[in-house]
Amino acid sequence: MAIVAMIESLRRWAREAPDQPALTVEDQTVSFREFELRSQRLAHTLLGVGVAVGDTVCIALPNSIDFVQTAFAVLKVGATPLPISSQLPAAERRAIVELAEPRLLVGIDPIDGYDLRCVPTLPEPSLADMAQPLEVRVSPAWRATTSGGSTGRPKLIRGTVPATIDENASPEYLLPRRGVVLVPGPLYHTASYTDTILAIVHGNHVVLQRRFDPVETLRLVERFRPAYVLLVPAMMHRIIRLPEEDRNVNMSSLNVVFHMGAPCPPWLKEAWIDWIGASHIFELYGASGSPGYTTISGTEWLQHRGSVGRPQPDLVKIITDEGQPVATGAVGEIWMRPVQGQPVRAVTVGGEARQCDGWTSVGDLGWMDEDGYLYISDRRT
């Protein structure tokens, strides 16, 4: 194992591949050298306003290079980025701020009644302010996200995993290393934010859309030849419904089309399998607040139609309301627990997590077939 801080990995790519593109948004691209230097400057700004290790910084910027560089600047001072939508109504934004208690809010107007520092964007520091190089600081939680879940009330999903990676291990979520990753979704969504940060840490060129447009997504596939694209079923539906002439693009670069975030209708999954190939389609099931997740390839899915994957038997169980195991094929509540010896990935703030003896439920209902594949039926509320 080679455990290093995420920011050390970024610095490595800035040294070893300084001119390689790190991030593209529309017609603007920054190299790893440029990305490292600017995020370093912004980190000095954060230190200047008192952001310290363990603090939370709320980022409410639209998809942009500024957003991603700000997030890395937050990590460089050992704090936790909390992305939220820049279009949130004031009441929802206030509820999140009350839960998060951030040290700084970026992209947010001052909030009445709160003594909080708010800035439209992080200003560049003067050269004098950058005289001292930054030491490596490791955030105790590299991400925090928001969720309404089944309650409709804002909740904070605060990560418990520090901002480190194992450079010798394969990247999580089937991400490539030193490839091209296309992210069409908004960065205030957990999956888009997670893949963007991890992809850059692993030396990838991230192509980020300001907002999803199905024709533009396909144009970017043809132009940048990504190996990986992250979608949700709503995006998949809009793309597959495009006229044939719009979908007549070269998709051969895609090794992984990863979808998550909502149930995918079987007809839609089959349409993508027919188009891209079963071996390139992957699905992830798992809530932000759950201790684990499952994945399934299109090839497996064709053999277990409707499944979201085959979990380790000792990490997932399905039980009745009385706590008794259900029979194979019977519907019950899905409970997960982390691998033995590992902590849960996140804790929920502002909501009551259903926990019992190390197991956690987010309220999903489902069943397992005789081969141990998991299927989702509904949600308790």
C-alpha positions in Angstrom: 0.0 0.0 0.0 1.1 3.6 -0.7 -1.2 5.8 1.3 -0.8 9.5 0.4 -2.8 12.7 0.9 -5.0 13.5 -2.1 -3.3 16.8 -2.5 0.1 15.0 -2.7 -1.2 12.9 -5.5 -2.3 16.1 -7.3 1.2 17.6 -6.8 2.7 14.4 -8.3 0.7 14.8 -11.5 1.7 18.5 -11.6 5.4 17.4 -11.5 5.2 14.3 -13.7 2.6 15.5 -16.3 2.6 19.3 -15.9 1.2 20.0 -19.4 -1.4 17.3 -19.4 -5.0 18.7 -19.3 -6.5 18.3 -15.8 -9.9 19.9 -16.4 -12.0 21.2 -19.3 -15.2 23.2 -19.0 -16.6 24.4 -22.4 -13.7 26.1 -24.2 -11.4 26.5 -21.2 -8.8 23.9 -20.2 -6.3 24.0 -17.4 -3.2 21.8 -17.2 -2.2 19.9 -14.0 0.5 22.6 -13.4 -2.0 25.4 -13.7 -4.5 23.6 -11.6 -2.0 22.9 -8.8 -0.7 26.5 -8.8 -4.1 28.1 -8.7 -5.6 25.8 -6.1 -2.5 26.5 -4.0 -3.1 30.3 -4.3 -6.7 29.8 -3.3 -5.6 27.7 -0.3 -3.6 30.7 0.9 -6.8 32.8 0.7 -8.6 30.3 2.8 -5.9 30.3 5.4 -6.0 34.1 5.4 -9.7 34.1 6.4 -9.2 31.6 9.2 -10.2 28.3 7.6 -8.5 25.5 9.5 -8.2 21.7 9.6 -11.6 20.1 10.2 -13.6 23.1 9.2 -16.4 22.9 6.6 -16.5 25.2 3.5 -19.7 25.5 1.6 -19.3 25.8 -2.2 -22.4 27.1 -4.1 -20.8 27.8 -7.4 -22.2 26.5 -10.8 -20.2 23.8 -12.6 -16.9 25.5 -13.5 -13.2 25.4 -13.2 -13.5 27.8 -10.2 -15.7 25.2 -8.4 -13.2 22.3 -8.7 -10.2 24.4 -7.9 -11.9 25.8 -4.9 -12.7 22.3 -3.7 -9.1 21.3 -3.9 -8.0 24.5 -2.1 -10.3 23.5 0.7 -8.7 20.1 0.8 -5.2 21.7 0.9 -6.0 23.5 4.1 -7.4 20.3 5.7 -11.0 21.3 5.6 -14.1 19.6 4.1 -15.8 20.9 0.9 -19.6 20.9 1.0 -21.1 21.4 -2.5 -24.6 22.7 -2.7 -26.7 24.0 -5.6 -26.2 27.6 -6.5 -30.0 27.8 -7.2 -31.3 26.6 -3.8 -34.2 28.5 -2.3 -33.2 30.6 0.7 -35.1 28.4 3.2 -33.4 25.2 2.0 -30.0 26.9 2.0 -30.5 28.2 5.5 -31.5 24.7 6.7 -28.2 23.3 5.3 -26.1 26.1 6.8 -27.7 25.4 10.2 -26.7 21.7 9.9 -23.2 22.3 8.5 -22.0 25.3 10.5 -19.5 26.2 7.8 -16.5 28.4 8.4 -17.0 30.0 5.0 -19.6 30.1 2.3 -18.4 30.6 -1.3 -20.9 31.7 -3.9 -23.6 32.6 -1.4 -24.9 36.0 -0.5 -24.8 37.0 3.1 -27.5 35.2 5.1 -29.5 37.4 7.4 -29.2 36.6 11.1 -25.9 34.6 10.7 -22.5 35.8 11.5 -20.9 34.0 8.6 -18.3 35.0 6.1 -19.8 34.8 2.6 -17.8 35.6 -0.7 -19.0 35.4 -4.3 -15.7 33.6 -5.3 -12.4 33.2 -3.6 -10.2 36.2 -4.3 -6.6 35.6 -5.4 -4.0 36.4 -2.7 -1.2 38.8 -3.1 2.3 37.4 -3.8 3.3 38.5 -0.3 0.6 36.3 1.2 2.1 33.3 -0.6 5.7 33.6 0.7 5.4 30.5 2.8 4.8 27.1 1.0 1.9 25.2 2.3 2.6 22.1 4.4 0.6 19.0 3.7 -2.7 19.0 5.7 -5.1 16.1 5.5 -8.8 16.7 5.8 -10.4 14.3 8.3 -13.3 14.1 5.8 -12.7 14.7 2.1 -16.4 15.3 1.3 -19.7 16.3 2.7 -22.9 16.3 0.7 -26.6 17.0 1.2 -29.7 14.8 0.8 -33.4 15.2 1.2 -33.8 11.4 1.1 -37.2 10.1 1.8 -38.1 12.9 4.2 -37.9 15.9 1.9 -36.0 17.8 4.7 -32.4 18.7 4.0 -29.9 16.4 5.6 -26.1 16.5 5.7 -24.1 13.4 4.8 -20.8 14.0 6.4 -18.0 11.7 5.3 -15.7 9.9 7.8 -13.0 9.0 5.3 -9.9 11.2 5.4 -8.5 12.8 2.2 -6.0 10.1 1.4 -5.7 7.5 -1.4 -3.8 4.3 -1.9 -1.8 5.1 -5.1 -1.1 1.4 -5.7 -4.8 0.4 -5.6 -7.2 0.6 -8.5 -9.4 3.8 -8.4 -12.8 3.4 -6.9 -16.0 3.3 -8.9 -14.2 1.8 -11.9 -12.5 5.1 -12.7 -9.5 4.9 -15.0 -6.0 6.3 -14.3 -4.4 8.8 -16.7 -7.5 8.7 -19.0 -10.4 11.0 -19.9 -13.5 11.1 -17.7 -16.7 12.9 -18.8 -19.0 14.3 -16.1 -22.3 15.8 -17.4 -24.0 16.2 -14.1 -24.1 19.0 -11.5 -21.3 19.0 -8.9 -23.7 19.4 -6.0 -24.8 15.8 -6.6 -22.7 13.3 -4.7 -21.7 11.1 -7.6 -20.6 13.9 -9.9 -18.6 15.6 -7.2 -17.0 12.3 -6.1 -16.0 11.2 -9.5 -14.6 14.6 -10.4 -12.4 14.8 -7.4 -11.2 11.2 -7.5 -10.6 11.3 -11.3 -8.3 14.3 -11.0 -6.5 12.8 -8.0 -5.8 9.7 -10.2 -4.3 11.8 -13.0 -7.4 11.9 -15.4 -8.5 14.7 -17.7 -12.0 15.6 -16.5 -14.4 17.0 -19.1 -17.1 18.8 -17.1 -20.4 20.1 -18.6 -21.8 23.3 -17.2 -25.2 21.7 -17.5 -26.4 18.5 -19.1 -27.5 18.6 -22.7 -27.8 15.3 -24.5 -26.5 16.5 -27.8 -23.6 18.2 -26.2 -22.7 15.1 -24.2 -22.4 13.0 -27.4 -20.4 15.8 -29.0 -18.0 15.7 -26.1 -17.6 11.9 -26.4 -16.7 12.3 -30.0 -14.3 15.2 -29.4 -12.5 14.1 -26.3 -12.8 10.3 -26.6 -13.4 9.6 -22.9 -13.0 6.1 -21.4 -15.6 6.8 -18.7 -18.8 8.7 -18.5 -21.1 9.1 -15.4 -24.8 9.2 -16.1 -28.2 8.9 -14.3 -31.2 7.2 -15.9 -32.8 10.5 -16.8 -29.8 11.4 -18.8 -29.7 8.0 -20.5 -33.3 8.4 -21.4 -32.8 11.8 -23.0 -29.8 10.6 -25.0 -31.5 7.4 -26.2 -34.5 9.4 -27.4 -32.4 11.6 -29.6 -32.9 11.3 -33.4 -30.7 8.8 -35.0 -28.6 11.4 -36.8 -27.7 13.0 -33.4 -26.7 9.6 -32.0 -24.6 8.7 -35.0 -21.3 9.3 -33.1 -18.3 7.2 -32.4 -18.7 5.8 -28.9 -15.9 3.2 -29.1 -13.7 5.0 -26.6 -16.1 4.3 -23.7 -14.9 1.4 -21.6 -17.3 2.3 -18.7 -20.8 3.9 -18.9 -21.5 4.1 -15.1 -25.1 4.9 -14.0 -26.6 5.4 -10.6 -28.9 7.7 -8.6 -32.3 6.2 -9.5 -33.8 2.9 -10.7 -33.1 2.3 -14.4 -36.1 0.9 -16.4 -35.2 -2.5 -18.0 -36.1 -1.3 -21.5 -33.7 1.7 -21.1 -30.9 -0.5 -19.8 -31.4 -2.9 -22.7 -31.3 -0.1 -25.2 -28.0 1.1 -23.9 -26.6 -2.5 -23.8 -27.7 -2.9 -27.5 -26.0 0.4 -28.4 -22.7 0.3 -26.3 -22.3 -3.3 -25.4 -23.2 -5.2 -22.2 -19.5 -5.3 -21.0 -19.3 -1.5 -20.9 -22.5 -0.8 -18.9 -22.2 -0.7 -15.1 -24.7 0.2 -12.4 -24.1 1.3 -8.8 -26.6 1.0 -6.0 -26.0 2.6 -2.7 -27.1 5.8 -0.8 -24.7 8.5 0.3 -25.5 7.6 3.9 -25.2 3.8 3.6 -22.0 2.0 4.6 -21.6 0.1 1.3 -22.7 -0.2 -2.3 -23.2 -2.8 -5.0 -22.3 -2.8 -8.7 -23.3 -4.9 -11.6 -22.1 -5.1 -15.2 -24.5 -5.2 -18.1 -23.3 -8.8 -18.8 -24.4 -9.9 -15.3 -27.6 -7.9 -15.6 -28.7 -9.8 -18.7 -28.4 -13.0 -16.6 -30.2 -11.4 -13.6 -32.5 -8.9 -15.2 -33.4 -6.1 -12.8 -30.7 -6.8 -10.3 -28.3 -4.1 -8.8 -25.5 -6.5 -8.1 -24.3 -9.4 -5.9 -23.2 -8.1 -2.5 -20.9 -10.0 -0.1 -23.3 -12.2 1.9 -22.0 -10.9 5.3 -22.4 -7.2 4.3 -26.0 -7.1 3.3 -29.1 -8.7 4.9 -32.8 -8.5 4.2 -35.2 -8.7 7.2 -38.8 -8.3 8.2 -40.1 -5.4 10.4 -39.6 -7.8 13.3 -35.9 -8.4 12.5 -36.3 -11.9 11.1 -34.5 -13.0 7.9 -36.8 -13.2 4.9 -36.9 -16.2 2.5 -35.2 -16.2 -0.8 -37.3 -14.1 -3.2 -39.3 -12.5 -0.4 -39.3 -8.7 0.1 -37.9 -7.1 3.2 -35.9 -4.1 4.4 -32.3 -3.9 3.1 -29.6 -3.4 5.8 -25.8 -3.0 5.1 -22.7 -2.9 7.2 -19.1 -2.0 6.4 -16.3 -4.5 6.0 -15.2 -5.8 9.4 -12.6 -3.4 10.9 -13.6 -0.5 8.7 -15.7 2.5 9.8 -18.9 3.6 8.2 -18.3 5.8 5.2 -20.5 8.7 6.4 -22.8 9.9 9.2 -26.1 11.6 8.7 -26.7 15.0 10.4 -30.3 16.2 10.6 -31.9 12.9 10.2 -32.3 9.7 12.2 -30.2 6.9 10.8 -31.7 3.5 11.2 -28.9 1.5 12.9 -28.8 -1.7 14.8 -25.7 -3.7 16.0 -23.5 -2.1 13.3 -26.1 -2.5 10.5 -27.6 0.6 8.7 -30.7 1.0 6.6 -31.7 3.9 4.4 -35.2 2.5 4.1 -35.0 0.6 0.9 -37.0 -2.6 0.4 -35.8 -5.5 -1.8 -35.1 -9.2 -2.2 -32.5 -11.6 -3.3 -32.6 -14.4 -5.8 -31.1 -17.9 -5.2 -27.8 -16.8 -6.6 -27.4 -13.9 -4.1 -28.2 -11.1 -6.5 -30.0 -8.1 -5.0 -33.2 -6.4 -6.4 -34.8 -3.2 -5.2 -38.6 -3.1 -4.8 -39.5 0.1 -3.1 -38.7 2.5 -0.2 -40.4 2.4 3.2 -41.4 6.1 2.9 
